[in-house]
Amino acid sequence: MYIIKVKGVAKIPDYVQLRDDKFTLLAYFRLDRPEKSLDRIGLQDKTEYIMNLAKDLPFGQILKLDF
């Protein structure tokens, strides 16, 4: 699984994308509201870990997650 932080512009907020190994989009959520999207894909127990990575991740950089 991969995580990417996308920079918002003007009134559009910053977002986080989670993608699988084939780079298919699994989740797309705002940095301030991850719970619903992570619950939907079964990663509610990893929310804190994912959000800590996302906060420190530079915009546009792809990071591989190993669970």
JOWOVEN-V884648 format. One record per helix or strand. SS is the DSSP state (h for helix, s for strand). FROM is the first residue (numbers start at 1). TO is the last residue. If there is no record, write none. Layout:
<<SS | FROM | TO> <SS | FROM | TO>>
//
This chain:
<<s | 2 | 6> <s | 15 | 19> <s | 25 | 30> <h | 35 | 40> <h | 44 | 56> <s | 62 | 64>>
//
